[in-house]
Amino acid sequence: MLGLLIAAGATMTSVCAQHDFDAFLGNPIDDTAIDGTIGSEWNDAGNSTSVAISPQGTAAIWTKHDGTYLYMAVRFTADSNNPWVAFLFGGTTCMQTNTDGALFGHDSYAANGYRDISFGGLGIISIDAAQDGKGAITVGSSNLVTVELKKPLNSGDSAGKDMAWMEDNTYAMIIMWDSNGGGSSGGSASHSSGSPTERTVLINSKVIPEFPSLIFVALLVATAISAILLKRRITTRPMANVTS
């Protein structure tokens, strides 16, 4: 039992080491399901909770891929009902020059939608001529923001600075949002406040492990083995000498 549990723990550790998010190999998501609502289509995705995002707050993050597309979803509570949200891929600083990106809910570009973009430095956003992928943003009650993204792993759009994602490689990324102007309104959160929180995502070639099932099976096997050994001890134990 101990050996099986150690093996399960070792597998869990190796999967989680050296990166923040696992984009596990999973099922495709149809374009129509990229609608700003988290549903069962994300059940086979890696899921992280209470992740700090820039400039403030924490989010739940879902990540997976199907060999053709990368899928990401983010849900957090903003301080207004009109924020914008952006992903920066392959960089470690806010709006880093020549980095790939995805923009959601920006009043100047897509007030209630998604744009495939690249960053050109502080305050510079370029809309890609080729709009690759599908995205959606919704803002629900209590300013609950949900973003979904479906992005080609390799669109071939070098002019748009699109990244070429490869399995079993880890990439830097930043998740940021804004509510105090410049395409947003109604709040006080500024994407440029402080240092951005750099994250990393692994394009994992494996499907999501089912750790609870593995541990349950290990416990069942261990219980059966223990019962057999105990029965043998009881059966073969010699009788004590009886003297009158």
Secondary structure, DSSP 8 states (H G I E B T S, - for coil): -HHHHHHHHHHHHHHHTT-SEEEEE-----GGG-SS---GGGTTSEEEEEEE-BSS-EEEEEEEE-SSEEEEEEEEE-SSSB-EEEEEES-SSTT-TTEEEEEES-TTT-TTSEEEEEE-STT-EEE-SS--SEEEEEE-GGGEEEEEEEEESB---TTTT--B--TT-EEEEEEEEE-SSSS-BSS---TTSS---EEEEEE-SS----HHHHHHHHHHHHHHHHHHHHHHHHHH--------
